[in-house]
Amino acid sequence: MQRGADKAYEVLRQRLVGGHYKPGTQLKEEPLAREFGISRTPVRTALKRLVDDGLATADAGQGIHVAQWSEWDIEETFQLRMLLEPYAASLAAERGGDEMLARLKASNEQMAQAIEDGGEDAIARIQDANRTFHRTLLDASGSPRLRSMLETMIDMPIIVRSFYLYTRAELEQSLHHHQDLTLAAEARDGELARQVMQLHLRMSYHRFMRHRSEYRRNA
């Protein structure tokens, strides 16, 4: 049963991240169970995991629905991050100290090791390392206003889970951006940190949108 739940979860997660279903679409156990050739119990388990991930919502008496992450939600989130997070990175490079650098380097090492190891838990480990990296810079910026505006966007579920669509080369490129940002912070070069973060986010945006488009064409 666990294997069936894992299979259903992986397929549905790819569909939700890739935009296969329209926001608000109800995910019904019985049709999905027939499609996957399994009973409803593992499908129910898979759907609960998707709710826990923030990719679906569960309303009492209303069933489970695809979370309302529209194309505009995604576009706006990336655009706001591209405006605000490079500034946060520049402040962090100028204000951060040895503790910040140690955390950045540790998260880079964790991300590199996860990419190298591969395996079922690699993406979850990469997600954790990525979140730690971006939050470390945000905290080190010393700006409560920036932190309050950016915290939710950094953890936007559909973007966080987009790592499942990336190739190894793309994951390595993302890591290289993190390493360049760490170098800029070590040099206390705020302008370089701003430029690298802007490049990092613009590349992430175009990569994410391309993968969503490819997924929809091939679905």
C-alpha positions in Angstrom: 0.0 0.0 0.0 2.9 2.4 0.8 4.4 1.9 -2.6 1.1 2.8 -4.2 0.7 5.9 -2.1 4.3 6.9 -2.9 3.7 6.4 -6.7 0.4 8.4 -6.6 2.1 11.2 -4.6 5.0 11.5 -7.0 2.8 11.7 -10.1 0.3 14.1 -8.5 3.1 16.3 -7.1 4.6 16.6 -10.6 1.2 17.5 -12.0 0.5 20.2 -9.4 4.0 21.8 -9.6 3.9 21.6 -13.4 0.4 23.2 -13.6 -1.4 20.2 -15.0 -4.5 21.0 -13.1 -6.3 24.4 -13.0 -6.3 26.0 -9.5 -9.3 25.0 -7.6 -9.7 21.6 -9.4 -11.1 19.0 -7.0 -8.9 15.9 -6.6 -11.3 13.0 -6.2 -10.1 9.7 -4.7 -12.1 7.3 -6.8 -11.2 8.5 -10.3 -7.5 8.8 -9.3 -7.6 5.3 -7.8 -8.9 3.9 -11.0 -6.3 5.8 -13.0 -3.4 4.5 -10.9 -4.8 1.0 -10.6 -4.8 1.1 -6.8 -7.3 1.3 -3.9 -8.6 4.6 -2.5 -6.6 4.3 0.7 -3.1 5.0 -0.8 -4.7 7.8 -2.9 -6.1 9.3 0.3 -2.6 9.1 1.9 -1.0 10.8 -1.2 -3.6 13.6 -1.2 -3.0 14.3 2.5 0.7 14.6 1.8 -0.1 17.1 -1.0 -2.2 19.1 1.5 0.7 19.1 4.0 3.0 20.3 1.2 0.7 23.3 0.5 0.0 22.1 -3.0 -3.6 21.3 -2.3 -6.2 22.4 0.2 -8.7 20.4 2.3 -12.0 22.0 3.3 -14.4 20.3 5.6 -17.2 18.8 3.5 -15.7 20.2 0.3 -13.0 17.7 -0.5 -9.5 18.3 -1.6 -8.7 20.9 -4.3 -5.6 22.1 -6.1 -4.2 25.2 -4.3 -5.0 28.5 -5.9 -1.6 29.4 -7.3 -2.5 31.1 -10.6 0.0 32.1 -13.3 -0.3 35.7 -12.0 0.5 34.6 -8.4 3.7 33.0 -9.7 4.6 35.9 -11.9 4.0 38.5 -9.2 6.0 36.5 -6.6 9.0 36.3 -8.9 8.8 39.9 -9.9 8.6 41.1 -6.3 11.5 38.9 -5.3 13.5 40.2 -8.1 12.8 43.7 -6.9 13.4 43.2 -3.2 15.7 40.2 -2.6 18.7 41.6 -4.5 18.5 44.6 -2.1 18.4 42.3 0.9 21.4 40.5 -0.4 23.4 43.7 -0.8 22.6 44.7 2.8 23.5 41.3 4.0 26.9 41.4 2.2 27.6 44.7 3.8 26.3 44.0 7.3 26.7 40.3 7.8 29.6 38.8 9.8 31.4 35.5 10.3 28.3 33.7 11.6 26.4 34.5 8.4 29.2 33.4 6.2 29.5 30.1 8.2 25.8 29.4 7.7 26.0 30.2 3.9 29.0 28.0 3.4 27.4 25.1 5.4 24.2 25.3 3.3 26.2 25.3 0.1 28.0 22.2 1.3 24.7 20.5 2.2 23.3 21.4 -1.2 26.4 20.1 -3.1 26.3 16.8 -1.1 22.6 16.3 -1.8 23.2 16.9 -5.5 26.1 14.5 -5.5 24.3 11.8 -3.5 21.0 11.8 -5.5 18.4 9.4 -4.2 14.8 9.7 -3.0 15.5 12.4 -0.4 17.9 14.5 -2.5 15.4 17.2 -3.5 14.0 17.6 0.0 17.6 18.1 1.2 18.3 20.6 -1.6 15.1 22.5 -0.6 16.2 22.7 3.0 19.6 24.0 2.0 18.1 26.5 -0.4 15.7 27.8 2.2 18.4 28.1 4.8 20.6 30.0 2.4 18.0 32.6 1.3 16.7 33.0 4.9 20.2 33.5 6.2 20.8 36.4 3.8 17.4 37.9 4.6 18.0 37.7 8.4 21.5 39.2 7.9 20.1 42.2 6.0 19.0 43.6 9.3 15.7 44.9 7.8 12.5 43.7 9.6 10.5 45.3 6.7 12.2 43.2 4.0 12.0 40.1 6.1 8.2 40.5 6.6 7.7 41.1 2.9 9.9 38.3 1.6 9.5 35.5 4.1 6.2 34.2 2.6 7.5 34.6 -1.0 10.7 32.6 -0.3 8.5 29.7 1.0 5.8 29.9 -1.6 5.0 26.1 -2.0 4.7 25.8 -5.7 8.1 27.6 -6.2 9.8 25.7 -3.5 8.6 22.4 -5.0 9.8 23.4 -8.5 13.2 21.8 -7.7 11.4 18.5 -8.6 11.4 19.7 -12.2 15.1 20.7 -12.4 17.8 18.7 -14.1 21.1 18.0 -12.3 22.8 20.7 -14.4 20.2 23.2 -13.4 20.6 22.3 -9.7 24.4 22.7 -10.0 23.9 26.1 -11.7 21.7 27.3 -8.8 24.4 26.1 -6.4 27.1 28.0 -8.3 25.0 31.2 -7.9 24.8 30.5 -4.1 28.6 30.1 -4.0 29.1 33.4 -6.0 26.8 35.1 -3.5 28.8 33.8 -0.6 32.0 35.1 -2.3 30.4 38.5 -2.6 29.3 38.5 1.0 32.8 37.4 2.1 34.2 40.4 0.1 31.6 42.6 1.7 30.7 43.7 -1.9 27.0 44.7 -1.7 26.7 45.7 -5.3 28.1 42.3 -6.5 25.7 40.5 -4.2 22.8 42.5 -5.6 23.8 41.7 -9.2 24.3 37.9 -8.5 21.0 37.6 -6.6 19.2 39.4 -9.5 20.7 37.0 -12.0 19.9 34.0 -9.8 16.3 34.9 -9.5 15.8 35.8 -13.2 17.3 32.5 -14.2 15.1 30.7 -11.7 12.1 32.5 -13.1 12.7 31.6 -16.7 13.7 28.1 -15.9 10.6 27.5 -13.8 8.3 28.9 -16.5 9.9 26.9 -19.2 9.6 23.7 -17.2 5.9 24.4 -16.6 5.3 25.0 -20.3 7.2 21.8 -21.3 5.3 19.8 -18.7 1.9 21.0 -20.0 2.8 20.2 -23.6 3.9 16.7 -22.7 1.2 15.9 -20.2 
